[in-house]
Every structure is written in C-alpha cells, then in structure tokens.
Amino acid sequence: MKNFQDRKKTGRQAAFLKKTGQVLLVFLLLLFLCSPLQAKTHDRNDNRIDEAASVALLPLIKGQNPEGQGQTLTCPMGRFCDDDTGLKDDADQILTDMVQSKLLQRLESRAVSQEIVQKAYDSAKYGFEEKTPLDLVMEVGENLNVDYMLVGNVWRYQQRIGSDYSAAQPASVAFALYLVEVDTGEVLWSQTFAETQQSLSENLLKAKKFFRRGAKWLTARELAKSGVNEVMDTFPVY
C-alpha cells in the first residue's frame, strides 16, 4: 500500500513539474515576443547634430573595402570590390533613393536634393580611382557649403527566390552609413545593417519583427527598405 502511495505521490510531482515547465516555456516565449528587437546595427556614438545644420547624401558606393568595413572611408575608390554575385547592378541607386527619402523626412529643407549633390559629385570625380570616400565627402561638402555629409556603401543585395510564403532562398541585404562633419572630417555617427531574412521557426527572437513585416518572405527591396527605416530612425538629429 505504501509503495502504491509513493508511486502516486511521485506521479503527482512529475505532473506538477511538467505543467510548471510548460508554463515557464510559454512565459519565456511571451517575453521574447514582447521584448524590443533591433536590426543588426551598430551606433558609433550618440552625438546630435545642430537643429539648423544642413546635410547632403553622397551617392552610395557599390562594393566593400576588401580589407574590411573599418577602413571604408579611407580606402581608395579603385580598391572597392563587389563581394557577392547577388549584388544587383543598381543596388547603390536603390539604397541611395531610400536613404534620401528618409533624410528628407527627418530634415526637410535642411537636406540637400539629390540633383544638386549629383552635380557636385560629378565635378569631384577627377582622379576618382585614387580618391577615398572621405576625400569625396570633404570636397563635395565644401562645394555645397553644408555642415555634414552622409556617405555609405552597399555590398550585398541578394534577391529572394520564391514567393511571399515560400522561398527557396531568402533576401539578403548589407549596407553601412557614415555621417561626417565637413569642417573636421570626423565621423559623428555610423550604422551597419546586415540581414539575411530567417523564418519564424529558425529564429524565435525575431518573431516580433517577422510579424511586423507581414509574416512573409520579403523581396530584397522590401528588406532594404526595412533596414533603411531602422537605421535612419537612429539618425542623430533633434
């Protein structure tokens, strides 16, 4: 009789532990779903630019410094290279247009138009292969008489293979942005976005982002737009 009661007691304890474990699992899942999630980005510092400052966006550069992202601004333009065969021919222009659109939203009239910047950029292309992005930023910025220049590069723009709800290959996008003070050449802010979309089952930690994006497989353009929005939301302007 005692053995039977002991087994019964043990069974109740096991059932209690199992139920407790299930409750704990649900709690953790809800915690992940409700916690704030961020893109794979880094913010170099927290400086804020003056509310009256003007900013111009240099057209994004297609390709990555072969020696690494840390030397992007000081690498001669002739040494940039595409490191992914999935990089679309006009990926640089697509990202430039997206960033410019967000810049106009954030700064309004303080953001210089792309047409004006392009003219100054074209006139600065003498010796283009030897110049660095920082050289171009300083030259164009001085010609435009702006306080800050925003420059960046895109090195991955891989298209999705499949449909919204079934993808054999997910979209993948990687780019970086740098805000440079024209007078000093100092980088006041920088952000990198690098993401290959994952399914919900592959990464529960990104559940909130997955559902916010419509619970579907994004195109490269959609992923790029999401990345630009996340990055530019941290742009250091009052």
C-alpha positions as semicolon CSV with decimal commas, in nm:
position;residue;x (nm);y (nm);z (nm)
1;M;0,000;0,000;0,000
2;K;0,283;0,234;0,090
3;N;0,460;0,166;-0,241
4;F;0,138;0,248;-0,426
5;Q;0,101;0,578;-0,239
6;D;0,465;0,661;-0,305
7;R;0,419;0,596;-0,677
8;K;0,102;0,805;-0,676
9;K;0,283;1,088;-0,498
10;T;0,575;1,065;-0,741
11;G;0,331;1,076;-1,034
12;R;0,168;1,390;-0,897
13;Q;0,508;1,553;-0,855
14;A;0,609;1,463;-1,210
15;A;0,282;1,602;-1,346
16;F;0,332;1,922;-1,145
17;L;0,686;1,965;-1,274
18;K;0,573;1,903;-1,632
19;K;0,296;2,160;-1,603
20;T;0,535;2,409;-1,441
21;G;0,781;2,358;-1,726
22;Q;0,510;2,422;-1,985
23;V;0,403;2,743;-1,810
24;L;0,765;2,857;-1,793
25;L;0,813;2,787;-2,166
26;V;0,504;2,993;-2,255
27;F;0,627;3,274;-2,030
28;L;0,968;3,281;-2,199
29;L;0,809;3,280;-2,545
30;L;0,587;3,575;-2,450
31;L;0,890;3,753;-2,309
32;F;1,073;3,712;-2,642
33;L;0,770;3,826;-2,840
34;C;0,715;4,136;-2,629
35;S;1,077;4,244;-2,592
36;P;1,209;4,524;-2,820
37;L;1,413;4,386;-3,111
38;Q;1,669;4,568;-3,320
39;A;1,832;4,515;-3,656
40;K;2,190;4,400;-3,669
41;T;2,325;4,752;-3,649
42;H;2,585;4,942;-3,456
43;D;2,577;5,304;-3,346
44;R;2,921;5,452;-3,327
45;N;2,822;5,729;-3,087
46;D;2,534;5,933;-2,958
47;N;2,621;6,281;-3,087
48;R;2,336;6,500;-3,205
49;I;2,375;6,747;-3,488
50;D;2,253;7,102;-3,454
51;E;1,888;7,154;-3,540
52;A;1,982;7,411;-3,805
53;A;2,259;7,203;-3,965
54;S;2,246;7,109;-4,334
55;V;2,314;6,755;-4,458
56;A;2,384;6,614;-4,805
57;L;2,388;6,248;-4,904
58;L;2,669;6,129;-5,129
59;P;2,551;5,852;-5,368
60;L;2,613;5,517;-5,201
61;I;2,916;5,323;-5,321
62;K;2,861;4,973;-5,456
63;G;3,116;4,738;-5,308
64;Q;3,314;4,677;-4,994
65;N;3,667;4,762;-4,898
66;P;3,846;4,426;-4,933
67;E;4,037;4,497;-4,611
68;G;3,719;4,532;-4,407
69;Q;3,440;4,771;-4,316
70;G;3,651;4,955;-4,061
71;Q;3,855;5,121;-4,338
72;T;3,569;5,204;-4,572
73;L;3,616;5,581;-4,565
74;T;3,993;5,571;-4,619
75;C;4,013;5,307;-4,891
76;P;4,089;5,435;-5,246
77;M;3,783;5,405;-5,468
78;G;3,979;5,187;-5,710
79;R;4,012;4,917;-5,444
80;F;3,645;4,874;-5,363
81;C;3,506;4,543;-5,482
82;D;3,174;4,362;-5,500
83;D;3,196;4,061;-5,272
84;D;2,866;3,898;-5,361
85;T;2,743;3,784;-5,702
86;G;2,388;3,863;-5,589
87;L;2,465;4,237;-5,583
88;K;2,216;4,396;-5,820
89;D;2,358;4,639;-6,078
90;D;2,156;4,933;-5,945
91;A;2,165;4,834;-5,577
92;D;2,362;5,151;-5,498
93;Q;2,097;5,374;-5,657
94;I;1,812;5,187;-5,489
95;L;1,968;5,237;-5,145
96;T;2,059;5,599;-5,223
97;D;1,698;5,680;-5,313
98;M;1,570;5,512;-4,996
99;V;1,815;5,689;-4,766
100;Q;1,750;6,024;-4,935
101;S;1,376;5,979;-4,884
102;K;1,424;5,917;-4,510
103;L;1,670;6,206;-4,486
104;L;1,410;6,441;-4,635
105;Q;1,153;6,316;-4,386
106;R;1,384;6,379;-4,092
107;L;1,545;6,707;-4,201
108;E;1,303;6,851;-4,458
109;S;1,459;7,163;-4,617
110;R;1,794;7,104;-4,443
111;A;1,855;6,801;-4,666
112;V;2,015;6,889;-4,999
113;S;1,843;6,744;-5,306
114;Q;1,999;6,452;-5,490
115;E;2,016;6,650;-5,814
116;I;2,232;6,922;-5,658
117;V;2,457;6,668;-5,484
118;Q;2,499;6,467;-5,805
119;K;2,630;6,773;-5,992
120;A;2,888;6,842;-5,722
121;Y;2,975;6,472;-5,708
122;D;3,030;6,453;-6,085
123;S;3,262;6,756;-6,074
124;A;3,469;6,590;-5,798
125;K;3,538;6,272;-5,996
126;Y;3,874;6,385;-6,131
127;G;4,124;6,130;-6,001
128;F;3,831;5,916;-5,884
129;E;4,027;5,589;-5,863
130;E;4,281;5,734;-5,619
131;K;4,037;5,933;-5,406
132;T;3,884;5,787;-5,093
133;P;3,518;5,825;-4,989
134;L;3,640;6,068;-4,723
135;D;3,816;6,277;-4,992
136;L;3,492;6,292;-5,189
137;V;3,288;6,375;-4,880
138;M;3,515;6,668;-4,791
139;E;3,535;6,802;-5,147
140;V;3,164;6,774;-5,223
141;G;3,069;6,902;-4,878
142;E;3,285;7,212;-4,917
143;N;3,148;7,278;-5,266
144;L;2,793;7,253;-5,138
145;N;2,875;7,452;-4,823
146;V;2,696;7,202;-4,599
147;D;2,769;7,113;-4,238
148;Y;2,755;6,735;-4,273
149;M;2,781;6,471;-4,542
150;L;2,620;6,130;-4,525
151;V;2,804;5,858;-4,717
152;G;2,765;5,482;-4,734
153;N;2,821;5,162;-4,927
154;V;2,620;4,854;-5,014
155;W;2,795;4,519;-5,053
156;R;2,509;4,270;-5,052
157;Y;2,173;4,286;-5,227
158;Q;2,057;3,931;-5,287
159;Q;1,716;3,871;-5,436
160;R;1,461;3,636;-5,285
161;I;1,396;3,318;-5,483
162;G;1,036;3,214;-5,434
163;S;0,713;3,381;-5,328
164;D;0,585;3,571;-5,025
165;Y;0,510;3,249;-4,839
166;S;0,755;3,000;-4,986
167;A;1,116;3,092;-5,054
168;A;1,396;2,862;-5,167
169;Q;1,642;3,147;-5,098
170;P;1,569;3,443;-4,867
171;A;1,654;3,803;-4,947
172;S;1,981;3,932;-4,803
173;V;2,095;4,295;-4,777
174;A;2,401;4,461;-4,623
175;F;2,497;4,829;-4,621
176;A;2,660;5,090;-4,400
177;L;2,614;5,465;-4,348
178;Y;2,852;5,725;-4,204
179;L;2,778;6,085;-4,102
180;V;3,085;6,305;-4,144
181;E;3,136;6,662;-4,023
182;V;3,271;6,854;-4,322
183;D;3,487;7,100;-4,126
184;T;3,675;6,833;-3,931
185;G;3,632;6,508;-4,124
186;E;3,512;6,346;-3,801
187;V;3,265;6,057;-3,819
188;L;2,986;6,154;-3,580
189;W;2,758;5,855;-3,638
190;S;2,765;5,528;-3,823
191;Q;2,530;5,237;-3,869
192;T;2,560;4,898;-4,037
193;F;2,266;4,684;-4,144
194;A;2,333;4,325;-4,248
195;E;2,050;4,076;-4,258
196;T;1,950;3,758;-4,434
197;Q;1,585;3,701;-4,358
198;Q;1,502;3,397;-4,146
199;S;1,177;3,213;-4,095
200;L;0,998;3,225;-3,760
201;S;1,097;2,865;-3,686
202;E;1,466;2,949;-3,747
203;N;1,480;3,239;-3,506
204;L;1,208;3,297;-3,245
205;L;1,398;3,601;-3,118
206;K;1,295;3,785;-3,436
207;A;0,928;3,692;-3,403
208;K;0,814;4,049;-3,342
209;K;0,999;4,176;-3,647
210;F;0,876;3,883;-3,859
211;F;0,510;3,964;-3,786
212;R;0,565;4,338;-3,815
213;R;0,689;4,278;-4,168
214;G;0,372;4,093;-4,261
215;A;0,478;3,738;-4,164
216;K;0,613;3,672;-4,514
217;W;0,935;3,637;-4,711
218;L;1,046;3,982;-4,820
219;T;1,193;4,084;-5,153
220;A;1,540;4,241;-5,148
221;R;1,382;4,584;-5,198
222;E;1,143;4,530;-4,906
223;L;1,424;4,410;-4,680
224;A;1,641;4,706;-4,783
225;K;1,358;4,948;-4,709
226;S;1,303;4,791;-4,368
227;G;1,676;4,820;-4,298
228;V;1,692;5,184;-4,406
229;N;1,394;5,268;-4,187
230;E;1,552;5,104;-3,882
231;V;1,891;5,263;-3,939
232;M;1,761;5,613;-4,014
233;D;1,535;5,606;-3,709
234;T;1,859;5,639;-3,510
235;F;1,989;5,931;-3,717
236;P;2,128;6,181;-3,465
237;V;1,910;6,483;-3,532
238;Y;1,696;6,676;-3,284
